[in-house]
Amino acid sequence: MQTLPPARWSPAFARRTRGASGELAAILALASGSDLITFAGGFPDPETFPVAILAELTTCLLAEDAAVALQYSPTPGLPGLRDALAGRLADTDGRRPADAELMVTSGNIDALGLLAKALLDAGDSVAVEAPTYLGAIDAFRGFEADVRGVPVDDGGIDVAALERLCRAGSTPKLVYTIPDHQNPTGITMSAERRAALVDACRRHGVLIIEDVAYRDLTFTDERPPTLWSLGPDIVVQAGTTSKTFFPGVRLGWAAGPAEVIAQMVLAKQNSDQCAGAFGQRLLEEYLRGGHMDTQLRASNALYARRCHRILASLGVHMPAGISWTRPHGGFFAWLTGPDRLDTTALAARARDAGVAFVPGRPFYPHGGGANQLRLAFSLATEDDIDEGIRRLGALITSALEN
Ligand SMILES: Cc1ncc(COP(=O)(O)O)c(C=O)c1O
């Protein structure tokens, strides 16, 4: 076999990419291992994909609107989809964004990248929940930001800790938060905490990025107000249809102060220029046909069953000393063990036993989480959940005994 020459190009890599961990790509790869019971990736179940309706809409679009659907789109998005998204925000958030306050993005991660590109100079500080979505940590670090963790408790981000950071002279430029069914903890921020966060950030002049990736995936009727509806002058809401519609079209939105949205549109002009028009037209027709709410009802019933099952299974199979969150929506539960539990080592043993999860460490910007792990319940069947948690319980019990 031919041997490869030694690596020559790494010295040429840009400084901002050298620390990139690749952990996200590893998780995506783990989630697709066919012989595994996977609690790893935050993937929607393909059972929720609206295949028949998409087939119908596709035929219609190709017959009647190919010139738009197959063409480039304006950078802020097609006017029809922006109108449909604005109408939906009026219904769900009680506020309709003005035209200049809304843009279509190529998924949520695109919105985070555009915000970083538009707002962050090297060394600027960004506060994130600790733990948080590791794709967001990567997105901000990709623009050489100094990412700082702020603790979370059962009510969401610790606003008092954030204020202490500001008072100590380390006011961040941005605060990134996932208020609903957070990734990775499953925790939802209380209404009081939301008001306090908006108030604190307004006083300190900090822009909030509100990631609502899991907001619509709720198992209860409780819907605390969005941060954007409380502070449209200081909040950019980044939404996605990846978990609700399907991720194959990579679509999302950003709603925020017109000045910030305009700068994000500029930033998009020299990245992918526009989200794909075909997906945009599909989503617009889907929303206008009233299909999203039907899909959400079915998806939420499925994910609620799985959530209930994993919580019940954890109760049966976890040894003493292990605690976990009890989400009311979204895809994730978060486990915490005693300090001596090493979840990175456990992940390798679990993999050998045919179970995948994500250990806690990568969700923290500066250490922590070594005794924690994330379980996604969105993709495993109920029988697999029982079997996977049984195996995991046995591995944790044996790890704690040794
Ligand atoms: C909190 C959060 N935000 C954003 C994303 C990515 O969304 P998108 O597929 O729209 O880029 C994810 C996906 O895992 C997520 O968990």
PDBQT file of the ligand as one rigid body, heavy atoms in Angstrom, charges set to zero:
ROOT
HETATM    1  C1  LIG A 501     -29.371  24.811  19.978  1.00  0.00    +0.000 C 
HETATM    2  C2  LIG A 501     -29.129  24.514  18.541  1.00  0.00    +0.000 A 
HETATM    3  N1  LIG A 501     -29.003  25.523  17.683  1.00  0.00    +0.000 NA
HETATM    4  C3  LIG A 501     -28.772  25.287  16.383  1.00  0.00    +0.000 A 
HETATM    5  C4  LIG A 501     -28.651  24.026  15.872  1.00  0.00    +0.000 A 
HETATM    6  C5  LIG A 501     -28.360  23.838  14.414  1.00  0.00    +0.000 C 
HETATM    7  O1  LIG A 501     -29.452  24.206  13.667  1.00  0.00    +0.000 OA
HETATM    8  P1  LIG A 501     -29.403  24.185  12.070  1.00  0.00    +0.000 P 
HETATM    9  O2  LIG A 501     -29.584  22.788  11.633  1.00  0.00    +0.000 OA
HETATM   10  O3  LIG A 501     -30.548  25.044  11.688  1.00  0.00    +0.000 OA
HETATM   11  O4  LIG A 501     -28.104  24.772  11.657  1.00  0.00    +0.000 OA
HETATM   12  C6  LIG A 501     -28.767  22.952  16.725  1.00  0.00    +0.000 A 
HETATM   13  C7  LIG A 501     -28.624  21.587  16.195  1.00  0.00    +0.000 C 
HETATM   14  O5  LIG A 501     -28.200  20.671  16.822  1.00  0.00    +0.000 OA
HETATM   15  C8  LIG A 501     -29.005  23.202  18.097  1.00  0.00    +0.000 A 
HETATM   16  O6  LIG A 501     -29.101  22.205  18.964  1.00  0.00    +0.000 OA
ENDROOT
TORSDOF 0
